[in-house]
Amino acid sequence: FCNDKALCDGYMRNGVDKKTARERIAVGCNWMCVPGKEFPMNDTVKINIAKVLCEALADMKGEENRSTERLFELYEKHLKKAVEVTAAGINLHLDHAWEVTPELVMNLMMHNTLEKGEDISQVAELYTVGVDGAGLAVVADSFGALETRVENESALTWDEMFAALDDDFADERTRAILSSSPKYCSGGSAADAWAVRLTDSWVKAVKGQSMPKGRQLVPGWFSWSRTIEYGSKVGATPNGRRAGEPISHGANPNPGFRKDGAPTAQANGIAAVQCGYGNTAPLQIEFDPHVAADGKGVEIVKNFILGHFRRGGTLININVLDGEKLIAANKNPELYPDLVVRVTGFTAYFVSLSPEFRQLVVNRFLS
């Protein structure tokens, strides 16, 4: 489900008029385009901010004056560099795309290609590149845990926290102290406040990056299905996540963010971290089919969708899964060859997913 109003209003903030913005259509799970006019790149460029956080932590470890504010300064420094390097790669690609991957079929549907005899990557009226941040919940929960457990409660010292990261939480007690801190999407937590602040910082860094030839970087939060890959490159983080474990999925909270796993709390938290320029920060939500068992089920789901969109949400991906069946299929996937799940914006046969990815889908459902 797409929120056309939020996406249209956000897209106009890139300097596009309303008529053009309203012509923009979804052509993929997270891919949008103005037909005939736009050469976009969406859902292709990601920056793993959990890795950015690790670089900032490494810098601060050797300093005497440690605080979440100092860590955030270092984080923003590394984030700025990450965006600069990413932008350089994007520009290199766009400058030479016509030489190596000509858009032959698309050329026949795009304005000015036949008239000028050039590739659409050279003559488009609009060039937009979605740049998605990945790992929001990991970083928000990490800042929230540091603020709550280290600074406010003094349950751990900074040295103890760094030692725990270095030994990958060999002491389970230390990990429990950090991981039990109220999380992003729990409602009114320090992590929720950090998620909003991280979003503001992300938007500022991406939109502040200078681009040539009318190109626009458009910030969003979306990891697609790369949570396992990205997590494998990230060391232990202060939210209690161990080295190499997957990062958080898209704009979603980490599994177990609330004991009741309240869908409304999740929807409100994600609505608060929308980037506002026409890219998405999707809400991935799992519903049990028993929700529709009584007459009010459909109405509840409808109100949930509309409520998220009224608060500014941009995209909702919904799974309707029987929890017991999903858990059973995770143990013996070959017995459920027809079970289909929504992974992110796309669906797949559950049995076709790797064991690690099947577990991520289960964790998301149980949260």
ABEGO torsion letter per residue (X at the ends): XBBAAAAAAAAAAAGBBAAAAAABBBABAABBBBBGABBBBBGABBBBAAAAAAAAAAAAAABABBBAAAAAAAAAAAAAAAAAAAAAAAAAAAAAAAAABBBAAAAAABBGAAAAGBBAAAABABBBBBBBBBGAAAAAAAAAAAAAAAAAAGABBAAAAAAAAAAGGABAAAAAAAAABBBBGAEGBAAAAAAAAAAAAAAAAAAABBBBGGBBBBBBBBAEAAAAAAAAABBBBAAGBBBGBBBBBEABBBBGABAAGBAAAAAAAAAAABAGAGBBBBBBBBBBAAAAABAAAAAAAAAAAAAAAAAGBABBBBBBBBAAAAAAAAABAAABAABBBBABABBBBAAABBAAAAAAAAAAAAX
